[in-house]
């Protein structure tokens, strides 16, 4: 007997998967169009359509505008066949969004975090899941969680967290058990890169980096159209500082900029800036023409350009997308960062500001979560249907 013989049930599953993917790409689409596109017979295509209808994966759709198909029936994916919960664990907030299979937002909610430790994150993640599901009137199929720090790509545990109380947190296992759904955990900047690549400034670009500049500095790398996590999940951790160590004084991160600004402020008499400084105050003063603030913005742009140049020298990037609280100040930073890169590398990438802003991580969480769901959605639904 030959190993791997193709059974009738396997053929049914493969045909159903092919038809479902075609419906997702071409909808609204008729039986005849599907058969032509897939190179299958109309009866074979018809059987797959009936299987997908019975499984609740596709539904009848209105015909496209101007269609004269003489009574042809058209189909589209059923967006409610599955849902994904996106979570973003920050230092002060746990942000959540629930989306259907089309990526449409069904409900959104943010909860404040006091301790940002394992117990609070698990408890509030469960609360978010329940409240969002109730608001949308749906069940949650799976979740994707973004967190600052290095995430073990094999276990989903947080090896090095931006929030010290989350170090060693077995996030994928513990959240999966609490939420009672499959949970994927990913670095938050990686998710932002995924979001920008699918729906933002990186759309259609194969080789780019999302460079987040805020309280810390990190990069999400997309090379040859794919997110690159690295062997340990630490790709893009370009400004790593171990807790207890002094921060890098030459970093574009907020702490380094503010420390330098406070020193400069003691040496300048004609500035409108006042201690204690904030990055927002510096940016606002620069827009108002304050000379000290303008010099600080110039320094920040030089530091960002230096970090961006190191990335592009290694990966030969087409694009750098700037994000994060500081990186979003494109009116002040974009042109000088571009000019700095022209001086630092012979092949400077384009530089753009994030189109998604603070929603980049959640957008990436939904995108990655939907990709995971779609990998085995048809097979799992057919198995459940018997």
N, C-alpha and C positions, 0 to 999 in steps of 0.2 A: 504494500500500500504506500502511496506517495504521501509524504508528510505535507501538511499545509493545504490539503484539498479544500477548494472553495465550496462552501455549503450554500444552500438556498437562503438561509437566514443571513449569512454574511453578505451575499449579493444584495439582498433587500436593504440591509443597513447601509452599504456603500452607495447604492442608488439613491436612497433617501438623503444621505449626507450631501451628495452631489447636487440633488435637486434643491435642497434647502439653501445651500450656498449660492446657487444660481438665483433663487428667488430673492435672497438678501441683496445681491448685486444688481439685479435687473428690474426689480419691482416698480410698478405693477407689470406683471408678465403673465402671458397665457400659456396653456398647455402646449399649444403648437410651437410657440416661441421657445419654450424650454426644451422641447424635443429637438428642435433645429440646433439650438445653442449647444446642447450636450451630445448630439449625435446619437440619440437613443430613439427607440420607437415610441409612438404615441401611447400604446397600451402600457409599456413599461413606465413611462413618465407619469401616466395617469394613476397607476397603482401607487407610485411614490407620493404623489400629491394627496391621494386619499389617506395614506398612512400619516403624512404630516398634518393633515387637517384633523384626523382623529387624535393625534398627540397634542393638539393645541399649539403647534409651532408655526403654522401659517393660517391665513384667513383670506376670505374673498375681499377683493379691493375694487374700488371704482375704476372704470376704464380710464386710460390716460386721455388728456384733452385731444380732441380731433380724431379719436380712434373710430374706425369704421370696420370693426371686426365681425360684423354680422352675428352678434349675439355671443361672441367669445367671452368666457369667464376669465377674470384676471385675479392674480394672487399677490399677497404681500406678507412679510413676516409679521407674526403676532408680537407686538412690542412687550406685552405683559407676560410672555412665556417665562421670563426670568428677570430678576432684578439684582443690582449690585449696590452694596453699601460702601461708600468711600469715606475713610476717616483720616484726619490729619491731626497728629498729636503735636501740639506746640508747647511752649513753656507756660503759657497762661490760659490757653483755650484748647478744647477738643472740638474740632469742627467736623460736621458730618453732612453727607448728601446721599440721597437715595435716587437711583436712576433706573430706567427700564432698558430693554435690549436695544432700543434705538439711541440710547445715550441721553434721552430727555430727562430732565430733572423732575422728580416726583415730589420731593420734600427736602428741606434744608434746615439745619439747626446747629447752633454752637452752644457749648457748655463751658463754663469757666473751670479752670483747674487751680486748686490751692496748693497741693503738695507735688503733683505730677509724679507720683510713684506708681508701682504696679497695681496696688489695690484700688487706687482712685481711678486709674485709666481703665481697668477692667470693669469696675462698677459703672462708670459713666459711659463706656462704650455700649454696655448692655442697655442702659437707659436710652441712649441715642437710637439704638436699633429698634427698641420697642416703640418709642415715640414717633420715629419716622415711619415705621410700618403702619402704625395706627393712623397717622395723618394721610398717608397715601392709600390706605385700604388694601395693602398687598402683603405677601410674605417676602422675606428677604432670602435670596438664593446663596449669595456669597459676599465676602467683604475683602477689600484691599485697604491696608493701613499704611500711612506714611509716617515716618518718625525720623528725627534728626539723629544721625550717628551711623555707625557701621553695622549693617545687618548681615548675619551669616546667611549666605545664599542657599545653604543646604538645609538649615533648621529653622530659619526665620527668627532666631534669637538675636537680641541686641547685644553686640559685643562691646561697643564703645558708644555710649549715648551722650548727646548734648546735655541731657538732664541726668545728672549723676545718679539719682534714685532709680533710673531705669536701666542702669548697667547690669547685664546678665539676665534681663527680663526675657523669659521664653515666650515672646509675644505671640508668635503664630500658634503655638500649642495652647497657651493659657487663654488667649482671646477666642480661639476656635472652640475650646471646651465651654467657655462661658456663653458665647453667642450661639452655639450649636449649629454652626455653618462652617464651610471651608473658609479659612482666613489666610491671605497672603500678606506678608509684611515686607515693605520696601523703604529704602532711604527716601526722605521727602524730596530732596533735590533731584534724585533720579526720576521720581514721579513727575516733578515739574518739567523735566526734559521730555518725558513721554507726552505730557499734555501739550507742550509747545510744539512738539513734532507732529502731532496729529491735528491740533486745532489752533495753533498759534503761529508765532514768528518763524518756527522751524518747519512748517508744513512744506513738504516736497523737497526738503534738504536732507541729503544722505549723511553728511559729516558735519556735525555741529556740537557745540557745548552750551548748556544752560549754566551760566555763572551767577550764582546767588551771592549777593553782597548785602549783608545785614549785620546781625549780632555776631555772625560767623561768616566764613567764606567757604563755599563748596561748589563743586561742579558736577553736573550730570552729563555723561558723554554718550552721544549717539554716533556710531561709526558704521558705515555701510548700511544705514537705515535701521540699525539695531542698538538697543540700549546695552552698554558695556558696563558690567558690574565689577569685573576683575576677579581674580582667584579667591580673595578673601571678602569680596563685597566692598572693598575700600577704594575702588577707582573713583577719582575725582575729589578725594579728601586732601585738597592741596594746602590747607591751612590748619592741619590737625595740631591741637595743643592738648597735652595730657592734663587732666584736672590737677591743680596745684602748681603747675608751671606758669611762669609769667608769659603773657601773650606775646606774640610777635609784634614788635613795635613798628614794623614796616608793613604790616598787613593793612588791606583796605577795610577790615572789619570795623564795626562801630566803636568798640572799646579802644582800639589803637588810634583811630581818628580823634576821638574825644580826649584821650590822654594828651595827644600832641596839641590839640586845640587849647586845652586848659593851660598848658605851659606857654603857648604863644600869647594867650590872653593877658598874662601877667606882664608881658613885655610891650604891649600896645596900649596906647591911651585913647585913640580916636575911633574905637569900634563900638557899635551899638550892642554887641554881644555881651552877655552877662553870665557869670558862673552861678549854678552848675549848668553846663552846656548840654544840649541835645542835638542830635543830627538834624532833626526837623528845624530847630532854631538856626543852625548854620546854613542850611539850604535856603530858608526864607530870607535870611540876612543877605546872602549872596544875590538873590533875585532883587533885593532892594538896593544893591550897589555897595554894600559894605566891603571895604577892601580886605580886611582880615578874612572874612568869610569867603570872599572870592579866591584868596590865596589858598585857603583850606580845600576848597572844591578843586582847584588846580592840582593840589597834592593828591587828593583822593583819586582823581582821574589818572594821574601818573601811576599810582599804586595798582589800580584796576588794570591798566594797560600792561603793567609788568606781569601780573598774574595771568592775564589772558594770553600774553606772548608765550609764556612757558607752556601753556596748554597747546597752542597752535604749532609751536616748534616740534612738539612730540607727535601730534596727531594730524598736522596739516589740515586744519579745519577750514571749511567754507564760511562758517558763520559762528559768531558768539552772540548768545541772547543774554542780555543783562536783566536780572530780576532781584528780588529781595527788597527790603525796606530802603536801603541806600541806592541800589541799582535802578530803582524805578524813577529816579530823578533825571530822566533823559534830556530834559531841556537844558540842564547844566552839564551833564557828564558825557553825553553821546559824542559830540564833536571832538572834545579833547581826548577821549579814549581812542577814537579812531585815529587822531593825529599821532598819539603816542605809539600805537601799534605800527603805524607807517615807519616810525623811527626804529622800532625794536626788532622787526622781522621783515625779511625780504618778500614774504608772501602773506601780507596781512589779510585776515578774514574780514568779511563784513561784520558790522556790529549793529545790532538792533535791540530795542527795548522789548521786554516781554509784552505780548498782547493780552495775556491772561491775567497778569498782575498777581494778586494774592490768591486767586482761584486756581493757579497753575497746578499745585500739588493735588487738589481734589479732582481736577479735570484728568490728571494723569492716573489717579487712583481708579476712577470710573473706567477710563480707557483700558488700563491693564486688567481690571477685574472682568470687563466684558470679554476681552480676548480669552481669558482663562475659562470663562463659562462656555463660550462658543466652541471650545476645543472638543468637548464631549457632550454637548447639549443634546444632540440628536440621539446618540447612542443611549444616554441615560434615560431620555424620555421613552424611547422604544422599549428599553428593558423594563421600565416601570409599567408600560402598557401591556407587557407580556407578549 
